[in-house]
Amino acid sequence: MIFSALLILATGFLFVAWRLGRRRRRALAWRRWVLAVGVFLCGFMGLLGLVSSGYMFWYTHRSQPEAVREELFRGISYAREVRSSPREMVIHAVTIDLHSPGVRFFVTPGKPTAGCDLSAMKTSGFLKKFKLQMAINANYFYPFRSESPWDYFPHTGDGVNVCGFAASEGNVYSNKSWRPGTLYISKENRATFDTPMGAVYNAISGGGFILKDGVVQPPPLIADEKDQPYPRAALGLSKDRERMFLFVIDGKQPGYSMDATLTELGQIVLEHGAEDAIRLDEGGSCALAAEDLGGGVRMLNVPINNRIPYRERVVANQLGVFAERVR
């Protein structure tokens, strides 16, 4: 709409300049001024159109990446799987050995802010702030608004509440009842979806089970949503509870990765060895980050927020992992 308005305005300036040119000489200064403004606006609109066209071509014509398998840290491996059917799909899967030396979990700590549970931040910011080696977005949250790249909430530091149960190092900062599927992690790295007998240490909650006892579950839909392709995030555990799996499936990026349904997500999680799994906050919230060799942040997936690839959303809480380097 803004592009069209400016183009109309530029055309109007050129028309006025042409009309003034047909009048007497005393209008010459005005004619030059109006003509200059019109030329500037037309040039600006041409440049804006060229940039916009280039962005749209890049956005819709990116090729899919190559498949990757690598050991990121001691006890943590990463696989990027690329599919073209039933649609373009880039799958990011992290496998964590819960008994590997040096592996330790950390959940975003509660921080009362503006009457809410905690202070919002990006997953990459969470990883960097607490010097973690791995991080993934966790609970759904509120309040939330995403109207445009300029009109959204939360910003970094804003107060937000998580949906469901959440705890960090023994501090339970949300005990709201929501959907089934809370992951509890003890100080000794015992992970379970069953309520622990003793004190709660670390905990995050998802939006329902997508996999239960090795069986893909009917989609745990929220509100009026349908089981349609969408960017997804999930967390699973192996049957023996020796391994944890983190998943992100990129989406909303034509030619690169176009989402997964919840049913497809459940099947993918099952194929990678999980016995039980929950969906995590998804869409533009999906973010999977790792520490790079220089101590910076390496985004393993391509976040998409406000239809802008690589634009990471500010979210409520995350699950982080400390681990030892392999080199």
BELPEMO-V418986 format. One line per field, one symbol per residue. phi: phi as a letter, one per 30 degrees, with the letter a starting at -180 (. if undefined). A space follows every 10 residues. Layout:
BEGIN
phi = ???
END
This chain:
BEGIN
phi = .deddddddd dddddddddd dccdddcddd dddddddddd dddddddddd dddddddddc bddddddbba cdbdibcbbc ccbcbdaeac ccbcccddcd ejdacbcedd bebhicdacd addddddddc hdcbabdbdd aadbbbcadc baaccejddb cccjdabbhj cdcabddbcd jcccbddcid caccdddcdd ccabbccjdc bbhicddeed dchcdcdcea dbbabbbddd hcbcbcbbcd ahbeicabib dddddedddd ddjdcbabdc ebidddabbb dddcidccdd ccdbbhicdi cdddbdbbcc bcacdca
END
